């Protein structure tokens, strides 16, 4: 039986086809074991909205979606287009997709470096660089129990539009730095091999008419984050903490946004961008603190109210400030 390999990054010591290098100095290297998906019978679940869209690979090489509103494509993929009729074409992009585990959820304003070296991912990179305006979809997939024996099932729960900022060619593969732009949801799959492609649409918070309450909270958040930034560069770690930390980079991007008109409809408001920028790894973070950061990121990706997210991240930022201040004080006592 022929097998199609679907790579999902996770913490593992096995050989990998896709790996992530975290911007946090204390984070481990992440490798991607290959999950085997049968070309004869398998199941992948992908989202429409925050719900799910089932893709079943039948005998031979035909694919079909469950649900209403089917449309047959040339490559044998049928998609659900129920929402498409109400969408402006300017808000739809067809993009290559990179799949990751929930531990690697990617949020707007964040950046990270990927090591791509398997042929299909290098092919994806070339297409993104040549045809895709340096854009790709970073998606999180999670395994779920299949409803048939021998069926592999996954659900895509979080998506983020990412832009390639730099590429460094290596003897084996390439190091690719990406920046998160805005949340996305997948509308329909257009390709499964050699890599996944899908049409995507933006997901943004509803913008309130009265901005003043948000602006006050933004100023409070920025003040707290400035203190976190000043404290964390004083922490002594195995590697010297750069002045331009992940937090500082995220804040700079959040203030500036994306000038590219192609992604204009995908870029969140300044307030929404800053609410995500607060959720960056801090120098010297413990495993428990990194886990807390992950949980906050997952919660923020499903929040659709900027005010609610700001309340959450202000509390998180204040906790981070207290933690970093305690570490700096303890460090000074040990000197």
C-alpha positions as CSV (number, residue, x, y, z in Angstrom):
1,X,0.0,0.0,0.0
2,X,1.3,3.4,-1.0
3,X,1.7,5.8,1.9
4,X,1.6,9.6,2.0
5,X,3.7,11.1,4.8
6,X,2.2,14.0,6.7
7,X,4.7,15.8,9.0
8,X,3.6,17.1,12.4
9,X,6.2,18.8,14.6
10,X,6.4,17.7,18.2
11,X,9.1,17.4,20.9
12,X,10.9,14.3,19.8
13,X,14.4,12.9,19.3
14,X,13.5,11.0,16.2
15,X,14.7,12.0,12.7
16,X,12.7,14.9,11.3
17,X,11.5,16.4,8.1
18,X,10.6,19.8,9.5
19,X,12.1,21.4,12.7
20,X,11.6,24.6,14.5
21,X,14.2,26.7,16.2
22,X,12.6,28.8,18.9
23,X,13.5,32.4,19.5
24,X,13.6,31.7,23.2
25,X,17.2,30.9,24.2
26,X,16.1,28.2,26.7
27,X,13.8,26.4,24.3
28,X,14.7,23.0,23.0
29,X,15.0,22.0,19.3
30,X,11.7,20.6,18.0
31,X,11.7,17.8,15.4
32,X,8.9,16.4,13.3
33,X,8.2,12.7,13.2
34,X,6.2,11.7,10.1
35,X,2.6,10.5,10.6
36,X,1.7,7.9,8.0
37,X,-1.5,8.4,6.2
38,X,-2.7,5.7,3.8
39,X,-3.5,6.7,0.3
40,X,-6.1,4.0,0.2
41,X,-8.1,5.1,3.2
42,X,-7.6,7.9,5.6
43,X,-9.4,10.8,7.1
44,X,-8.3,14.4,7.8
45,X,-10.6,16.9,9.5
46,X,-10.1,20.6,8.6
47,X,-12.1,23.7,9.7
48,X,-14.8,25.9,8.4
49,X,-15.1,28.7,10.9
50,X,-14.2,27.4,14.3
51,X,-16.0,24.1,13.4
52,X,-14.6,21.3,11.4
53,X,-14.6,20.1,7.9
54,X,-14.0,16.4,7.1
55,X,-11.8,15.3,4.3
56,X,-11.9,11.6,3.4
57,X,-9.4,10.0,1.1
58,X,-11.3,7.2,-0.7
59,X,-10.0,4.3,-2.8
60,X,-7.7,5.4,-5.6
61,X,-6.8,9.0,-5.3
62,X,-10.1,10.8,-5.0
63,X,-11.0,13.1,-2.1
64,X,-14.3,14.3,-0.8
65,X,-15.6,16.6,1.9
66,X,-18.4,15.8,4.3
67,X,-21.1,18.4,4.6
68,X,-23.3,20.4,2.2
69,X,-22.3,22.5,-0.8
70,X,-19.8,20.3,-2.7
71,X,-17.9,21.4,-5.8
72,X,-15.6,19.2,-7.8
73,X,-12.2,20.5,-8.6
74,X,-9.8,19.4,-11.4
75,X,-7.4,17.6,-9.1
76,X,-10.2,15.5,-7.5
77,X,-10.7,17.6,-4.4
78,X,-14.2,18.7,-3.6
79,X,-14.7,21.6,-1.2
80,X,-17.4,23.2,0.8
81,X,-18.2,26.6,-0.7
82,X,-21.3,27.5,1.4
83,X,-19.5,30.5,2.9
84,X,-17.7,31.5,-0.3
85,X,-20.8,33.2,-1.9
86,X,-20.9,35.8,0.8
87,X,-17.2,36.6,0.8
88,X,-15.3,39.3,-1.1
89,X,-12.7,37.7,-3.3
90,X,-10.2,40.2,-1.9
91,X,-10.5,38.5,1.5
92,X,-9.6,35.0,0.1
93,X,-6.1,33.8,-0.5
94,X,-4.9,30.4,-1.7
95,X,-1.8,29.4,0.3
96,X,0.6,26.5,1.0
97,X,0.1,25.2,4.5
98,X,2.6,24.0,7.1
99,X,1.1,21.8,9.8
100,X,2.2,21.9,13.4
101,X,1.3,20.4,16.8
102,X,-0.6,22.5,19.4
103,X,2.7,23.1,21.3
104,X,3.8,25.2,18.3
105,X,0.7,27.4,18.0
106,X,1.7,30.6,16.1
107,X,0.1,33.9,16.9
108,X,0.1,37.3,15.2
109,X,3.2,39.4,15.9
110,X,5.4,36.4,16.8
111,X,8.4,35.2,14.9
112,X,10.3,31.9,14.7
113,X,12.8,30.1,12.5
114,X,12.1,26.9,10.7
115,X,14.6,24.4,9.3
116,X,13.2,23.0,6.1
117,X,15.0,20.2,4.5
118,X,12.7,17.6,3.1
119,X,12.1,17.9,-0.6
120,X,8.4,18.6,-0.4
121,X,8.9,21.4,2.1
122,X,11.7,22.9,0.0
123,X,9.2,22.7,-2.9
124,X,6.7,24.6,-0.8
125,X,9.3,27.2,0.1
126,X,10.1,27.8,-3.6
127,X,6.5,28.2,-4.5
128,X,6.0,30.7,-1.6
129,X,9.0,32.7,-2.6
130,X,8.2,32.8,-6.4
131,X,4.4,32.8,-6.5
132,X,3.0,33.5,-3.0
133,X,4.3,37.0,-2.0
134,X,6.3,35.3,0.8
135,X,3.0,34.2,2.4
136,X,2.0,30.8,3.9
137,X,-0.5,29.4,6.3
138,X,0.8,28.1,9.6
139,X,-1.9,25.6,10.8
140,X,-2.2,23.5,14.0
141,X,-3.6,20.0,13.7
142,X,-4.5,17.6,16.4
143,X,-5.2,13.8,16.1
144,X,-8.7,12.7,16.9
145,X,-10.3,9.3,17.1
146,X,-11.4,8.1,13.7
147,X,-14.9,6.7,13.1
148,X,-13.6,3.8,11.0
149,X,-11.0,1.1,11.6
150,X,-7.6,2.1,10.3
151,X,-8.6,5.7,9.6
152,X,-6.2,8.5,10.6
153,X,-8.1,11.6,11.7
154,X,-7.0,15.1,12.5
155,X,-8.6,18.4,13.3
156,X,-7.2,21.8,12.4
157,X,-7.9,24.2,15.2
158,X,-5.7,27.3,14.9
159,X,-4.4,29.1,11.8
160,X,-2.1,32.1,11.3
161,X,-1.1,33.9,8.2
162,X,2.7,34.1,8.1
163,X,5.2,36.0,6.0
164,X,8.7,34.8,5.3
165,X,11.1,37.5,6.5
166,X,14.4,35.9,5.6
167,X,15.8,32.7,4.1
168,X,19.3,31.3,4.7
169,X,20.3,28.5,2.4
170,X,22.2,25.7,4.0
171,X,24.1,22.6,2.6
172,X,21.0,20.7,3.7
173,X,17.8,22.7,3.4
174,X,17.2,26.2,4.5
175,X,16.6,28.3,7.7
176,X,13.4,30.3,7.2
177,X,12.3,33.1,9.5
178,X,8.6,33.8,9.6
179,X,6.4,36.5,11.2
180,X,2.7,35.9,12.2
181,X,0.4,38.5,10.6
182,X,-3.2,37.6,11.5
183,X,-5.5,34.7,12.3
184,X,-7.1,32.7,9.5
185,X,-9.6,30.0,8.9
186,X,-9.4,27.5,6.1
187,X,-12.2,27.7,3.5
188,X,-11.4,24.7,1.2
189,X,-8.5,22.5,0.4
190,X,-7.2,22.8,-3.1
191,X,-4.2,20.4,-3.0
192,X,-2.9,17.6,-0.8
193,X,0.4,16.6,-2.4
194,X,3.3,17.2,-2.5
195,X,2.1,19.7,0.2
196,X,-1.2,21.0,1.5
197,X,-2.7,24.1,-0.1
198,X,-6.0,25.7,1.0
199,X,-8.0,28.9,0.5
200,X,-8.1,30.9,3.7
201,X,-9.9,33.9,5.0
202,X,-9.1,36.3,7.8
203,X,-10.4,36.1,11.4
204,X,-10.4,39.4,13.3
205,X,-11.9,40.8,16.4
206,X,-15.1,42.9,16.0
207,X,-14.0,46.5,16.3
208,X,-15.8,48.6,18.9
209,X,-17.2,52.0,18.1
210,X,-15.8,53.5,21.3
211,X,-12.0,53.0,21.3
212,X,-11.2,55.0,24.5
213,X,-11.5,52.1,27.0
214,X,-9.2,50.0,24.8
215,X,-6.7,52.8,24.4
216,X,-6.5,53.2,28.2
217,X,-5.8,49.5,28.6
218,X,-3.3,49.5,25.8
219,X,-1.3,52.2,27.5
220,X,-1.4,50.3,30.8
221,X,-0.2,47.1,29.0
222,X,2.6,48.9,27.2
223,X,3.9,50.4,30.4
224,X,4.0,46.9,32.0
225,X,5.6,45.4,29.0
226,X,8.3,48.1,29.0
227,X,9.2,47.2,32.5
228,X,9.3,43.5,31.6
229,X,11.6,44.3,28.7
230,X,14.0,46.3,30.9
231,X,14.0,43.5,33.6
232,X,14.6,40.6,31.3
233,X,17.7,42.0,29.6
234,X,19.3,41.9,33.1
235,X,18.8,38.2,33.6
236,X,21.9,36.1,33.1
237,X,21.2,33.0,31.1
238,X,23.4,30.5,29.2
239,X,23.2,32.9,26.3
240,X,23.4,36.6,26.5
241,X,19.9,38.1,26.2
242,X,19.8,40.4,23.2
243,X,18.5,44.0,23.6
244,X,16.1,43.3,20.7
245,X,14.1,40.5,22.5
246,X,11.2,38.6,21.0
247,X,8.9,40.8,23.0
248,X,10.5,44.0,21.7
249,X,10.4,42.7,18.1
250,X,6.7,41.8,18.5
251,X,5.9,45.2,19.9
252,X,7.6,47.0,17.1
253,X,5.7,45.0,14.5
254,X,2.4,45.5,16.3
255,X,2.9,49.3,16.2
256,X,3.8,49.3,12.6
257,X,1.6,46.6,11.1
258,X,1.8,45.4,7.5
259,X,1.9,48.0,4.7
260,X,1.3,45.3,2.0
261,X,-2.1,45.9,0.4
262,X,-2.4,42.1,-0.5
263,X,-2.8,41.2,3.2
264,X,-4.6,44.4,4.3
265,X,-7.8,42.5,5.1
266,X,-5.9,40.0,7.2
267,X,-4.0,42.5,9.4
268,X,-5.7,43.0,12.8
269,X,-6.3,46.4,14.4
270,X,-3.4,48.0,16.3
271,X,-5.2,47.1,19.6
272,X,-5.6,43.5,18.6
273,X,-2.0,43.3,17.4
274,X,-0.7,44.6,20.7
275,X,-2.9,42.2,22.7
276,X,-1.1,39.3,20.9
277,X,2.4,41.0,21.1
278,X,2.3,40.7,24.9
279,X,2.4,36.9,24.6
280,X,6.1,36.3,23.9
281,X,8.7,34.1,25.6
282,X,10.7,35.8,28.3
283,X,14.4,35.2,29.0
284,X,15.1,32.6,31.6
285,X,11.5,31.3,31.5
286,X,10.9,28.0,33.4
287,X,9.1,25.0,31.8
288,X,6.1,25.9,33.9
289,X,6.2,29.5,32.6
290,X,6.5,28.4,29.0
291,X,3.5,26.1,29.5
292,X,1.5,29.0,30.9
293,X,2.5,31.1,27.9
294,X,1.3,28.3,25.6
295,X,-2.1,28.1,27.4
296,X,-2.4,31.9,27.1
297,X,-1.7,31.8,23.4
298,X,-4.2,29.1,22.7
299,X,-6.9,31.0,24.7
300,X,-6.0,34.2,22.8
301,X,-6.4,32.6,19.4
302,X,-10.0,31.7,20.1
303,X,-10.9,35.0,21.8
304,X,-12.9,37.3,19.4
305,X,-13.1,40.3,21.7
306,X,-10.1,42.6,22.0
307,X,-11.3,43.9,25.3
308,X,-11.5,40.4,26.8
309,X,-8.0,39.5,25.4
310,X,-6.5,42.7,26.7
311,X,-7.9,41.9,30.2
312,X,-6.3,38.5,30.1
313,X,-2.9,39.6,28.7
314,X,-2.6,42.6,31.2
315,X,-3.0,40.1,34.0
316,X,-0.5,37.8,32.3
317,X,2.0,40.7,31.8
318,X,1.7,41.7,35.4
319,X,2.5,38.2,36.5
320,X,5.5,38.1,34.1
321,X,6.8,41.4,35.5
322,X,6.6,40.0,39.1
323,X,8.3,36.8,38.1
324,X,11.2,38.5,36.2
325,X,11.6,41.1,38.9
326,X,12.0,38.2,41.5
327,X,14.6,36.5,39.3
328,X,16.6,39.7,38.9
329,X,16.5,40.3,42.7
330,X,17.5,36.7,43.5
331,X,20.3,36.9,40.9
332,X,21.7,40.1,42.5
333,X,21.7,38.5,46.0
334,X,23.7,35.6,44.7
335,X,26.3,37.9,43.3
